[in-house]
Amino acid sequence: MNEIGQALKEARDSSGVSIEEASKDLDINELSLKNIEEGNIGCFKDVYELKNYLKSYAKYLGLDENRIIDEFNEYMFEYTSKIPLQEIEKRLQEDSKEKKALEKITSPYTHPAPKTKKIYYILVYLLIILLIIVAVIWAINQITM
């Protein structure tokens, strides 16, 4: 990642653009651009946001943004592939245990009420409408007789 940041910094310096100007033109925080140039990816919470910043910055500086993104993807692949499989499996098991523990804890006061089926309400409404129709017909027959 340091190589990518160095290439971006050299391109910016050679074009005579200040980091403040680049920040204003790209609408990217000045500190974020400095972190990109220094290779500090730990400062970014979202990898996709960082990738978009890299692409925009490379394009702004006239560099091949696809090459920069490819280098970034390779770096990320190497970085993430160094995580041992056992650690990944252990983390997945911990997450599933936490999820199960949260599912088991319920309160009778916060437990959601069971949802009734819509068919029940439809049948009740139809029965009411049918009773009204029968009552109206009966009333008409009583009046006309």
PEKAGI-V105883 format. One record per residue. N is the residue number from 0. RES is the residue in one letter. SS is DSSP state (@ for helix, = for strand, . for the rest). PSI is psi in radians with two decimals (* if undefined). Layout:
BEGIN
N:RES:SS:PSI / N:RES:SS:PSI
END
This chain:
BEGIN
0:M:.:-0.52 / 1:N:@:-0.62 / 2:E:@:-0.70 / 3:I:@:-0.83 / 4:G:@:-0.70 / 5:Q:@:-0.73 / 6:A:@:-0.71 / 7:L:@:-0.73 / 8:K:@:-0.76 / 9:E:@:-0.72 / 10:A:@:-0.69 / 11:R:@:-0.77 / 12:D:@:-0.74 / 13:S:@:-0.45 / 14:S:@:-0.17 / 15:G:.:0.35 / 16:V:.:2.28 / 17:S:.:2.79 / 18:I:@:-0.54 / 19:E:@:-0.74 / 20:E:@:-0.76 / 21:A:@:-0.72 / 22:S:@:-0.76 / 23:K:@:-0.75 / 24:D:@:-0.68 / 25:L:@:-0.19 / 26:D:.:0.77 / 27:I:.:2.40 / 28:N:.:2.40 / 29:E:@:-0.71 / 30:L:@:-0.65 / 31:S:@:-0.75 / 32:L:@:-0.70 / 33:K:@:-0.74 / 34:N:@:-0.65 / 35:I:@:-0.81 / 36:E:@:-0.53 / 37:E:@:-0.14 / 38:G:.:0.36 / 39:N:.:1.49 / 40:I:@:-0.24 / 41:G:@:-0.25 / 42:C:@:-0.17 / 43:F:.:2.30 / 44:K:.:-0.59 / 45:D:.:2.12 / 46:V:@:-0.61 / 47:Y:@:-0.63 / 48:E:@:-0.77 / 49:L:@:-0.74 / 50:K:@:-0.73 / 51:N:@:-0.70 / 52:Y:@:-0.78 / 53:L:@:-0.79 / 54:K:@:-0.81 / 55:S:@:-0.75 / 56:Y:@:-0.77 / 57:A:@:-0.76 / 58:K:@:-0.72 / 59:Y:@:-0.67 / 60:L:.:0.01 / 61:G:.:0.31 / 62:L:.:2.87 / 63:D:.:1.80 / 64:E:@:-0.51 / 65:N:@:-0.66 / 66:R:@:-0.73 / 67:I:@:-0.76 / 68:I:@:-0.69 / 69:D:@:-0.75 / 70:E:@:-0.71 / 71:F:@:-0.76 / 72:N:@:-0.71 / 73:E:@:-0.75 / 74:Y:@:-0.81 / 75:M:@:-0.66 / 76:F:@:-0.80 / 77:E:@:-0.70 / 78:Y:@:-0.80 / 79:T:@:-0.45 / 80:S:@:-0.17 / 81:K:.:-0.14 / 82:I:.:2.13 / 83:P:.:2.55 / 84:L:@:-0.59 / 85:Q:@:-0.68 / 86:E:@:-0.69 / 87:I:@:-0.81 / 88:E:@:-0.72 / 89:K:@:-0.76 / 90:R:@:-0.70 / 91:L:@:-0.72 / 92:Q:@:-0.72 / 93:E:@:-0.75 / 94:D:@:-0.72 / 95:S:@:-0.62 / 96:K:@:-0.75 / 97:E:@:-0.71 / 98:K:@:-0.77 / 99:K:@:-0.69 / 100:A:@:-0.69 / 101:L:@:-0.59 / 102:E:@:-0.57 / 103:K:@:-0.51 / 104:I:.:1.94 / 105:T:.:2.69 / 106:S:.:2.48 / 107:P:.:-0.34 / 108:Y:.:-0.44 / 109:T:.:-0.06 / 110:H:.:2.23 / 111:P:.:2.51 / 112:A:.:2.52 / 113:P:.:2.45 / 114:K:.:2.30 / 115:T:.:2.75 / 116:K:.:2.57 / 117:K:@:-0.52 / 118:I:@:-0.60 / 119:Y:@:-0.83 / 120:Y:@:-0.66 / 121:I:@:-0.78 / 122:L:@:-0.71 / 123:V:@:-0.78 / 124:Y:@:-0.71 / 125:L:@:-0.70 / 126:L:@:-0.75 / 127:I:@:-0.80 / 128:I:@:-0.74 / 129:L:@:-0.73 / 130:L:@:-0.69 / 131:I:@:-0.75 / 132:I:@:-0.77 / 133:V:@:-0.73 / 134:A:@:-0.70 / 135:V:@:-0.78 / 136:I:@:-0.75 / 137:W:@:-0.73 / 138:A:@:-0.71 / 139:I:@:-0.74 / 140:N:@:-0.66 / 141:Q:@:-0.66 / 142:I:@:-0.70 / 143:T:@:-0.23 / 144:M:.:*
END
